[in-house]
Structure formats: C-alpha cells, structure tokens
Amino acid sequence: MQENYDRGYQLIKAELFRHLKVSQDAYKDSYLIRRIKARMRKLGITSYEEYYRLIKRNRQELDELLLTVAINVTEFFRDPIVWKTFQKKVLPELVDFKKKHYQRSIKIWSAACSTGQEPYSIAMSLYEVLGDNLSGFRVSILATDIDREALAVAMRGEYPKDTVEQQVPRHMIPKYFIPVGERYKVSPKLKRLIKFQYFNLLGSKYPTGFDIIFIRNVLIYMKKEAQEEIFHKLYHSLEDHGYLILGKTETILGKSAKLFKLYDLVARIYKKNLGVK
C-alpha cells in the first residue's frame, strides 16, 4: 500500500488539519510525510498508528507536530539578488509612482514571516533607500504567520550574534541592531514600522491595500489548488500598481498565471495584471 494511503497517516493528517483549520488537500503529502517522519524518528516511533495514538493523548506532541509542519526556514536578506532588486528597482519605482499621484503612504505585507527576519530586512531596506525620515512617507509593514511561537520570537526581535553578523551587511549592523550579551536586539526604529499578527493563508479573509506583498518559500509546500486560491486572494490584496515577490524556486502556474505579469525573472518579482476581467 502506498504510504500516503496508510490508515495511520490519514488519521494523523485529519487530526493535524482539524487543528490547523484548513482543508486536508492544502499541503502536499510528500511534504507532510517528511515532517511527520521527522517527529517519529526523534521519538523512536516506527508506526503511523502508534504516533497517531500519541498525539491524541499528548497535546504537547500535537503542538510540536503543528510547529514542524508550519515552520518556515528564514534568514535576514535571504537570496541577495531579491533584496538588491527590491532596493534598486522596486522601491525607487514605487516612490516615483507615489509622488506622481500625491500619495504619502507605503504599505507592505510579509506573509509567512516566520521568526521575523524578512519583515526586519524590509524595514532596513526602506531606511537604506529612503533615509532616516523615510522621505516623509508613512510606512507600515504587516508581518503574519500561522505559527504563534515563531511570531513570539519575531516580536521579541532578538537574534544570536553570529546569525546577524553572517547575514546582515556589516555596515548596517550598528545602524539597526543593539548588542545585548551574545545576542543582537532589533532597534526600536525598525520595530515601530512592523505589526506582527497571526494569519492563516488557507482559511482567512485577506487584508487589502498593499503596495508590495512578500510571500516567499511557503507556496512550494502546497498543492496546486491551494496555491491558485492564494494567488487569487493576493491579487485582490494588492493595489493596482502592486508588486508580488515570491521565493526563488516558486512561480505562478495554471489559471493564476494570467493574474500577474512577470517583472523580474531572477528575483521572482511580479506585478498585478490589470487586463484581467
């Protein structure tokens, strides 16, 4: 019998999605099986049904599994070409558009923000491009995730010294971080731009009015149908001039492809297609 049709696996999957409150068809079975097996190996369990019995009686292990499935590995300025394009092309274009239309606000969404490195990278980029007073713009960054534990880390804004020193350009560290023992704390001026919030990409009404949406390295774990539903919602979340920024291995396929026009292939940046009826 194929693994993804194993009765124990199906029971685990049903329990998992009952608590995530999303459709069982949202995530790819290959991804779920890898995550579940990782927990089983750690506990020395070889049977899906044995592991199912464990998560039914042990809420703490169920929470661990939920985090294992929801976790999204992240880092500051992940994939440098994306950030270079964001700073050198996207932001200057957006600023020109805003000035031309006498608009003074910039609204950005970091969807699936995990432990916060992406929204803090966005905030640093804005200061680098716009200057200390952000060129007079009212800037707001919404940072959301389904993992409440990851959001708690993001809101604290404290990271190991070696992580920051390896990932953040050296000249930016003293401008945006405060050393605290063996860690760095994000400066208040970054934090004031960001609102962290729980959000389920697969089951919620989407916020709207964004100039830019980052949704990177999360869609690859989802089935095509779930991806298409998300792209349609993102389309309506973006302003007409808006930019959509994906992960470097992600692309827009199927019916959703007509919703967005390719802006930069290497950086995986798209623009809203206003020709869609």
KAFENCOR-V309935 format. One record per backbone hydrogen bond with DSSP energy under -1.0 kcal/mol. NH is the residue of the N-H (numbers start at 1). CO is the residue of the C=O. E is the energy in kcal/mol with one decimal. If there is no record, write none. Layout:
# KAFENCOR-V309935
nh=[NH & NH]
co=[CO & CO]
e=[E & E]
This chain:
# KAFENCOR-V309935
nh=[5 & 6 & 10 & 11 & 12 & 13 & 14 & 15 & 16 & 17 & 18 & 19 & 20 & 21 & 22 & 26 & 28 & 32 & 33 & 34 & 35 & 36 & 37 & 38 & 39 & 40 & 41 & 42 & 43 & 45 & 51 & 52 & 53 & 54 & 55 & 56 & 57 & 58 & 62 & 63 & 64 & 65 & 66 & 67 & 68 & 69 & 70 & 71 & 78 & 82 & 84 & 85 & 86 & 87 & 88 & 89 & 90 & 91 & 93 & 94 & 95 & 96 & 97 & 98 & 99 & 100 & 101 & 102 & 103 & 106 & 108 & 109 & 110 & 111 & 113 & 116 & 120 & 121 & 122 & 123 & 124 & 125 & 126 & 127 & 128 & 129 & 130 & 131 & 134 & 136 & 137 & 138 & 140 & 141 & 142 & 143 & 144 & 145 & 151 & 152 & 153 & 154 & 155 & 156 & 157 & 159 & 161 & 164 & 165 & 166 & 167 & 168 & 172 & 176 & 177 & 178 & 180 & 183 & 184 & 185 & 186 & 187 & 190 & 191 & 192 & 193 & 194 & 195 & 197 & 199 & 203 & 204 & 210 & 211 & 212 & 213 & 214 & 215 & 221 & 222 & 223 & 227 & 228 & 229 & 230 & 231 & 232 & 233 & 234 & 235 & 236 & 237 & 238 & 239 & 242 & 243 & 244 & 245 & 246 & 250 & 257 & 258 & 259 & 261 & 263 & 264 & 269 & 270 & 271 & 272 & 273 & 276]
co=[2 & 3 & 6 & 7 & 8 & 9 & 10 & 11 & 12 & 13 & 14 & 15 & 16 & 17 & 17 & 23 & 221 & 28 & 29 & 30 & 31 & 32 & 33 & 34 & 35 & 36 & 37 & 38 & 39 & 40 & 47 & 48 & 49 & 50 & 51 & 52 & 53 & 54 & 58 & 59 & 60 & 61 & 62 & 63 & 64 & 65 & 66 & 67 & 75 & 79 & 80 & 81 & 82 & 83 & 84 & 85 & 85 & 86 & 89 & 90 & 91 & 92 & 93 & 94 & 95 & 96 & 97 & 99 & 98 & 138 & 140 & 212 & 142 & 214 & 144 & 113 & 116 & 117 & 118 & 119 & 120 & 121 & 122 & 123 & 124 & 125 & 126 & 127 & 131 & 133 & 134 & 104 & 106 & 193 & 108 & 195 & 110 & 197 & 147 & 148 & 149 & 150 & 151 & 152 & 153 & 184 & 182 & 160 & 161 & 162 & 163 & 164 & 169 & 172 & 173 & 185 & 183 & 180 & 159 & 178 & 157 & 176 & 187 & 187 & 188 & 190 & 191 & 141 & 143 & 145 & 200 & 200 & 237 & 107 & 107 & 243 & 109 & 245 & 218 & 219 & 26 & 223 & 224 & 225 & 226 & 227 & 228 & 229 & 230 & 231 & 232 & 233 & 234 & 210 & 239 & 211 & 270 & 213 & 268 & 247 & 254 & 255 & 256 & 271 & 269 & 269 & 264 & 244 & 261 & 242 & 259 & 273]
e=[-1.8 & -1.7 & -2.3 & -2.1 & -2.3 & -2.8 & -2.2 & -2.2 & -2.8 & -2.4 & -1.6 & -1.4 & -1.9 & -1.3 & -1.3 & -1.6 & -2.3 & -2.2 & -3.0 & -1.6 & -2.1 & -3.0 & -2.7 & -1.6 & -1.5 & -2.4 & -2.8 & -1.7 & -1.4 & -2.8 & -2.0 & -2.7 & -2.2 & -1.6 & -2.3 & -1.6 & -1.2 & -1.8 & -1.7 & -2.5 & -1.9 & -2.2 & -2.5 & -2.2 & -2.2 & -2.3 & -2.3 & -2.0 & -1.0 & -1.8 & -2.4 & -2.2 & -2.4 & -2.4 & -2.8 & -2.3 & -2.1 & -2.7 & -2.0 & -2.7 & -2.8 & -2.2 & -2.4 & -2.7 & -2.5 & -2.3 & -1.8 & -1.2 & -3.1 & -2.6 & -2.5 & -2.3 & -3.5 & -2.6 & -3.2 & -2.0 & -2.0 & -1.9 & -2.3 & -2.4 & -2.4 & -2.3 & -2.2 & -2.0 & -2.4 & -2.3 & -3.0 & -2.0 & -2.0 & -2.1 & -2.4 & -3.2 & -2.4 & -2.8 & -2.8 & -2.9 & -2.2 & -1.2 & -2.1 & -1.8 & -1.6 & -2.4 & -2.7 & -1.7 & -2.0 & -2.5 & -2.2 & -2.0 & -2.8 & -1.7 & -1.6 & -2.7 & -1.9 & -1.7 & -2.0 & -3.0 & -3.2 & -1.7 & -3.0 & -3.1 & -3.0 & -2.5 & -1.3 & -1.7 & -2.3 & -1.5 & -1.3 & -2.8 & -2.3 & -2.0 & -1.3 & -1.0 & -2.5 & -2.9 & -1.3 & -2.4 & -3.1 & -2.8 & -1.3 & -1.9 & -2.9 & -2.4 & -2.6 & -1.9 & -2.1 & -2.8 & -2.1 & -1.7 & -2.8 & -2.1 & -1.3 & -1.2 & -1.4 & -3.0 & -2.3 & -2.2 & -2.9 & -3.1 & -2.7 & -1.7 & -1.4 & -1.0 & -2.1 & -3.3 & -2.7 & -2.2 & -2.3 & -3.2 & -3.0 & -1.8 & -2.8 & -1.2]
